[in-house]
C-alpha cells in the first residue's frame, strides 16, 4: 500500500512539474518575469536564487510544483515584465503551455512505448502486418444469463483454444463457431497463468449472432520502427483525447441528472510492470491536460475564458471579480471531488454493516 501511494505521488509530481515547466519556459521566452519555480508545495525545504533572478525551490509536499509569474493575478499591469501587461495572445500562449506539455508528454511516452513494444488493443490488419507479438484474445465483458457467465468466465480471461484449435484473430474464431449453434465446445482458458477448461454451448445472441456470451478484445505487444513509433504515438494521443473528451462530457451530464459519476479503471494497466506503468503515466498526463483546458474557473481553461472576455470587451475584467470567481470555482471543484468520492463510497461500502455493531 505504501509503495503504491509513493509511486502515485511520484507520478503526480512528474505530471504537474512538466505542466508547470511549460508555463515557466513560455513565460521566460515572452518576456515575463518568473518570480519562483518550485518543485512540490510549501513549506520550503531548500531554495536558491539563480542568476536569472528566479527563486528555485524544493518544497515539502510532493504533489507537483508551481510557477509563480509576476502579475499573473492582474497586479503590476504597468510594468513591462508583468504577465498582466502583455497582450492577450501572449498570455494565452503561457496559459496553454502547461496543457501542451502534458499532451506532448503523453505522445512522447506512447512513442517510446511503440518503439520498445506497447501492450495495446490490436486488430486483424495489425496481426497480418507482423507488428504484433504475444497476441491474445481477452474477455472484456460477460453477458448475464448466457453460457459464459453460467460457466464462471471472468473479465480478463484469455481464450487459448477452442476444441484444440488456436486462432489468430477474433474473425477466425467467429467463423469457426458461427455454424455450430447448439453444439458444446471445449474452451481452453488462461486465467492469471492457470489453464482451465470450460465446456460451453454455442447459443443465439441478440442481433442474430451466435456465441457463448462474451465481449472479446484482441491485445498484443505492438512495436514500430522509430519514424512510425512517433507517428503512432501522436495518432493514439489524438484518438484518446477524443475518447476522454466524450467521457468527461458524460461525467458532467451524469452529474447534472444525478446518475453515478464514478469511473472504473480496469484492463492491462492493473497488471503492473514498466510498460503498463508507462501507459498509466501517459494516460494521466492526457487526463491532466484535458481537465486543465476546460473553461472552468481556477483552471487554465477558465483563465483563457477571461482572456476571451477581455478581448471582446476591449478591457480586462476587474481583478477582484476575477479572483473571486476563481476562488469560487476552486471551491466548487473541491466539492465536486468530494461528491464523486462520496458517491463511490456509497456504491461500494455497506454502512449498515459498519454501524450495526454500535446499536
Phi, psi and omega per residue, in radians:
X1 nan -0.820 3.139
X2 -1.105 -0.654 3.117
X3 -1.130 -0.739 3.125
X4 -1.067 -0.783 3.125
X5 -1.090 -0.753 -3.132
X6 -1.087 -0.769 3.125
X7 -1.093 -0.740 3.133
X8 -1.076 -0.756 -3.131
X9 -1.137 -0.677 3.119
X10 -1.126 -0.796 3.133
X11 -1.075 -0.837 3.139
X12 -1.046 -0.730 3.120
X13 -1.049 -0.761 3.140
X14 -1.111 -0.790 -3.081
X15 -1.114 -0.804 -3.119
X16 -1.231 -0.650 3.116
X17 -1.061 -0.781 3.113
X18 -1.093 -0.734 3.117
X19 -1.028 -0.868 -3.114
X20 -1.200 -0.519 3.106
X21 -1.120 -0.595 3.067
X22 -1.073 -0.801 3.077
X23 -1.048 -0.748 -3.078
X24 -1.063 -0.896 -3.083
X25 -1.095 -0.826 -3.091
X26 -1.183 -0.669 3.116
X27 -1.067 -0.772 3.134
X28 -1.118 -0.765 -3.096
X29 -1.157 -0.502 -3.087
X30 -1.714 0.284 3.005
X31 1.410 0.399 3.099
X32 -1.763 2.459 -3.132
X33 -1.425 2.161 3.024
X34 -1.631 2.090 -3.074
X35 -1.441 -0.660 3.124
X36 -2.678 2.426 3.030
X37 -2.175 1.965 -3.010
X38 -2.109 2.547 2.998
X39 -1.744 2.166 -3.039
X40 1.412 -3.139 -3.126
X41 -2.090 2.614 -3.090
X42 -0.939 2.736 0.237
X43 -1.283 2.663 -3.013
X44 -1.384 2.411 3.066
X45 -1.710 -0.763 -3.073
X46 -2.652 2.547 3.060
X47 -2.655 2.696 3.106
X48 -2.643 2.388 3.101
X49 -1.579 2.117 -3.110
X50 -1.389 3.027 3.125
X51 -1.104 -0.389 3.133
X52 -1.456 0.016 3.129
X53 1.474 0.024 3.131
X54 -1.518 2.353 3.042
X55 -1.495 2.044 3.079
X56 -1.740 2.233 -3.041
X57 -2.366 2.666 2.983
X58 -2.048 2.236 -3.005
X59 -2.074 2.950 -2.963
X60 -1.239 -0.778 -3.011
X61 -1.525 1.919 -2.997
X62 -1.460 0.953 -3.106
X63 -1.932 0.741 3.091
X64 1.993 -2.149 -3.107
X65 -3.100 -3.015 -3.134
X66 -2.676 2.732 3.080
X67 -2.267 1.901 -3.104
X68 -1.628 1.940 -3.095
X69 -1.813 2.359 3.141
X70 -1.025 2.208 3.075
X71 1.393 0.217 -3.092
X72 -1.190 -0.357 3.100
X73 -1.727 0.265 3.046
X74 1.736 -0.076 -3.127
X75 -1.463 2.981 3.098
X76 0.952 0.705 -3.089
X77 -1.109 -0.413 -3.066
X78 -1.604 -0.017 -3.131
X79 -1.719 2.266 -2.990
X80 -1.103 -0.410 -3.131
X81 -1.684 0.248 -3.136
X82 -1.589 2.495 3.048
X83 -0.973 -0.769 -3.058
X84 -1.173 -0.348 -3.096
X85 -1.498 -0.226 -3.046
X86 -1.432 2.777 3.120
X87 -1.126 2.651 -3.093
X88 -0.934 -0.679 -3.097
X89 -1.161 -0.571 3.094
X90 -1.207 -0.762 3.103
X91 -1.115 -0.641 3.130
X92 -1.098 -0.698 3.117
X93 -1.080 -0.777 3.141
X94 -1.109 -0.727 -3.107
X95 -1.167 -0.619 -3.123
X96 -1.504 -0.185 -3.074
X97 -1.083 -0.667 3.133
X98 -1.128 -0.771 3.100
X99 -1.083 -0.765 3.129
X100 -1.047 -0.695 3.130
X101 -1.119 -0.658 3.120
X102 -1.218 -0.651 3.033
X103 -1.087 -0.805 -3.129
X104 -1.121 -0.671 3.105
X105 -1.084 -0.760 3.105
X106 -1.034 -0.870 -3.128
X107 -1.098 -0.696 3.132
X108 -1.101 -0.821 -3.117
X109 -1.148 -0.704 3.106
X110 -1.168 -0.611 3.083
X111 -1.127 -0.753 3.064
X112 -1.059 -0.724 3.126
X113 -1.054 -0.816 3.138
X114 -1.168 -0.473 3.106
X115 -1.271 -0.724 -3.129
X116 -1.427 -0.675 -3.042
X117 2.295 1.832 -3.005
X118 -1.859 2.205 3.037
X119 -1.212 2.126 -3.087
X120 -2.785 2.999 3.045
X121 -1.250 2.509 -3.136
X122 -2.276 3.031 3.053
X123 -2.344 3.064 -3.062
X124 -1.053 -0.650 -3.138
X125 -1.089 -0.725 3.131
X126 -1.151 -0.667 3.111
X127 -1.092 -0.760 -3.133
X128 -1.141 -0.514 3.132
X129 -1.269 -0.245 3.109
X130 1.397 0.328 -3.125
X131 -1.708 0.040 -3.069
X132 -1.888 2.245 3.017
X133 -2.053 2.756 3.096
X134 0.966 0.811 -3.112
X135 -1.094 2.377 3.133
X136 -2.484 2.599 2.972
X137 -1.882 1.957 -2.997
X138 -1.933 2.337 3.075
X139 -1.287 2.144 -3.141
X140 -1.999 -0.042 3.101
X141 -2.885 2.505 3.139
X142 -2.195 2.119 -3.106
X143 -1.390 2.428 -3.100
X144 -1.243 2.516 3.016
X145 1.390 0.031 -3.121
X146 -1.887 2.915 -3.011
X147 -0.879 -0.711 -3.102
X148 -1.053 -0.791 -3.135
X149 -1.190 -0.721 -3.140
X150 -1.106 -0.544 -3.134
X151 -1.492 -0.099 3.077
X152 1.575 0.333 3.052
X153 -1.136 2.558 -3.049
X154 -2.236 2.730 3.020
X155 -1.061 2.290 -3.103
X156 1.834 -0.309 3.085
X157 -1.087 2.512 3.102
X158 -1.886 2.269 3.081
X159 -1.477 1.994 -3.091
X160 -1.536 -0.829 -3.119
X161 -2.771 2.853 3.068
X162 -2.279 2.080 -3.063
X163 0.944 0.596 3.112
X164 1.476 -0.068 -3.123
X165 -1.669 2.325 3.072
X166 -1.790 2.603 -3.028
X167 -2.221 2.539 -3.094
X168 -1.673 -0.027 3.110
X169 -2.843 2.812 3.077
X170 -1.106 -0.635 3.130
X171 -1.022 -0.776 3.131
X172 -1.123 -0.671 3.104
X173 -1.124 -0.798 -3.139
X174 -1.122 -0.671 3.097
X175 -1.080 -0.601 -3.131
X176 -1.261 -0.666 -3.026
X177 -1.630 -0.263 -2.979
X178 -1.129 -0.453 -3.125
X179 -1.754 0.261 -3.056
X180 -2.000 0.598 3.125
X181 -1.000 2.239 3.125
X182 1.547 -0.194 3.126
X183 -1.505 2.646 3.079
X184 -1.790 2.136 -3.091
X185 -1.970 2.652 -3.138
X186 -1.636 1.961 -3.138
X187 -1.732 2.153 3.042
X188 -1.615 2.147 -3.015
X189 -2.076 2.364 3.009
X190 -1.764 1.974 3.130
X191 -2.040 1.773 3.134
X192 0.945 0.725 3.090
X193 1.597 -0.204 3.120
X194 -1.718 2.262 3.137
X195 -1.584 2.144 3.093
X196 -2.224 2.759 -3.122
X197 -2.071 2.339 3.117
X198 -2.226 2.270 3.047
X199 -1.610 2.018 -2.996
X200 -2.215 2.395 3.140
X201 -1.504 2.425 3.049
X202 -1.444 2.121 -3.064
X203 -2.177 2.959 3.083
X204 -1.388 2.319 3.128
X205 -2.062 2.740 -3.141
X206 -0.868 2.450 3.125
X207 1.612 0.112 3.104
X208 1.456 0.046 -3.136
X209 -1.472 2.807 3.041
X210 -2.047 2.680 3.133
X211 2.934 -2.876 -3.111
X212 -1.896 -0.090 3.092
X213 1.693 0.732 3.075
X214 -2.308 2.688 2.934
X215 -1.758 2.323 -3.045
X216 -2.108 2.399 3.064
X217 -2.044 2.375 3.065
X218 -1.519 2.171 3.141
X219 -2.217 2.796 3.114
X220 -3.104 3.066 3.078
X221 -1.631 2.028 -3.088
X222 -1.834 2.260 -3.128
X223 -2.267 2.357 3.127
X224 -2.177 2.771 2.953
X225 -1.175 2.929 -2.962
X226 -0.921 -0.922 -3.040
X227 -1.118 -0.645 3.119
X228 -1.341 -0.533 3.118
X229 -1.085 -0.750 3.118
X230 -1.138 -0.808 3.134
X231 -1.031 -0.838 -3.108
X232 -1.185 -0.562 3.100
X233 -1.105 -0.788 3.107
X234 -1.232 -0.642 3.136
X235 -1.106 -0.784 3.126
X236 -1.165 -0.629 3.081
X237 -1.044 -0.724 3.103
X238 -1.106 -0.765 3.133
X239 -1.108 -0.761 -3.134
X240 -1.144 -0.640 3.109
X241 -1.037 -0.786 3.126
X242 -1.074 -0.775 3.137
X243 -1.111 -0.718 -3.099
X244 -1.231 -0.634 3.097
X245 -1.080 -0.757 3.090
X246 -1.105 -0.711 -3.137
X247 -1.119 -0.746 3.117
X248 -1.139 -0.644 3.078
X249 -1.059 -0.773 3.129
X250 -1.110 -0.681 3.132
X251 -1.103 -0.799 -3.135
X252 -1.139 -0.718 3.127
X253 -1.098 -0.749 3.125
X254 -1.148 -0.594 3.090
X255 -1.084 -0.739 -3.105
X256 -1.170 -0.724 -3.082
X257 -1.575 -0.047 3.032
X258 1.506 0.323 3.099
X259 -1.495 2.834 3.107
X260 -1.006 2.452 -3.067
X261 -1.978 -0.130 -3.059
X262 -1.070 2.516 3.111
X263 -1.899 2.182 -3.138
X264 -1.646 2.237 -3.126
X265 -1.822 2.187 3.117
X266 -2.594 3.124 3.078
X267 1.884 -2.885 -3.007
X268 -1.008 -0.559 -3.079
X269 -1.011 -0.600 -3.068
X270 -1.176 -0.208 -3.105
X271 -1.370 -0.219 -3.125
X272 1.189 -3.139 -3.022
X273 1.869 2.755 -3.011
X274 -1.037 -0.833 -3.070
X275 -1.150 -0.617 3.109
X276 -1.239 -0.624 3.081
X277 -1.152 -0.689 3.104
X278 -1.067 -0.752 3.092
X279 -1.071 -0.753 -3.116
X280 -1.054 -0.795 -3.139
X281 -1.091 -0.736 3.127
X282 -1.063 -0.792 -3.113
X283 -1.185 -0.686 3.108
X284 -1.154 -0.647 3.106
X285 -1.104 -0.725 3.112
X286 -1.152 -0.714 3.080
X287 -1.019 -0.794 -3.126
X288 -1.081 -0.693 3.126
X289 -1.106 -0.829 -3.075
X290 -1.175 -0.732 3.121
X291 -1.073 -0.762 -3.068
X292 -1.210 -0.439 -3.103
X293 -1.520 -0.118 3.103
X294 -1.079 2.416 -3.114
X295 -1.329 1.092 -3.097
X296 -2.128 2.398 -3.141
X297 -0.900 2.504 3.137
X298 1.481 -0.240 3.067
X299 -1.733 2.885 3.101
X300 -1.018 -0.680 3.110
X301 -1.099 -0.619 3.088
X302 -1.138 -0.697 3.113
X303 -1.191 -0.609 3.062
X304 -1.131 -0.625 3.103
X305 -1.082 -0.706 3.103
X306 -1.170 -0.588 3.064
X307 -1.117 -0.709 3.117
X308 -1.108 -0.724 3.109
X309 -1.099 -0.717 3.113
X310 -1.077 -0.724 -3.134
X311 -1.119 -0.702 -3.136
X312 -1.227 -0.758 -3.099
X313 -1.371 -0.300 -3.075
X314 1.154 0.357 3.015
X315 -2.785 2.581 -3.078
X316 -1.215 2.669 3.025
X317 -1.201 2.574 3.124
X318 -0.888 2.314 -3.134
X319 -0.995 -0.705 -3.130
X320 -1.140 -0.755 3.138
X321 -1.117 -0.813 -3.118
X322 -1.103 -0.765 3.128
X323 -1.069 -0.720 3.133
X324 -1.110 -0.773 -3.138
X325 -1.116 -0.723 3.115
X326 -1.130 -0.675 3.113
X327 -1.104 -0.790 3.107
X328 -1.111 -0.721 3.123
X329 -1.067 -0.731 3.111
X330 -1.101 -0.728 3.123
X331 -1.097 -0.715 3.115
X332 -1.133 -0.662 3.083
X333 -1.062 -0.769 3.123
X334 -1.101 -0.717 3.111
X335 -1.106 -0.717 3.119
X336 -1.057 -0.775 3.124
X337 -1.061 -0.745 3.138
X338 -1.122 -0.750 -3.128
X339 -1.108 -0.796 3.132
X340 -1.055 -0.811 -3.137
X341 -1.085 -0.762 -3.114
X342 -1.104 -0.713 3.119
X343 -1.111 -0.700 3.101
X344 -1.126 -0.705 3.109
X345 -1.075 -0.761 3.132
X346 -1.081 -0.577 -3.118
X347 -1.253 -0.578 -2.977
X348 -1.945 -0.178 -3.086
X349 -2.017 2.245 3.102
X350 -1.597 1.665 -3.100
X351 -1.180 -0.431 3.105
X352 -1.044 -0.745 3.135
X353 -1.223 -0.644 -3.096
X354 -1.115 -0.777 -3.044
X355 -1.596 -0.086 -3.091
X356 -1.102 -0.501 -3.123
X357 -1.283 -0.223 -3.115
X358 -1.569 -0.153 -3.034
X359 -2.147 nan nan
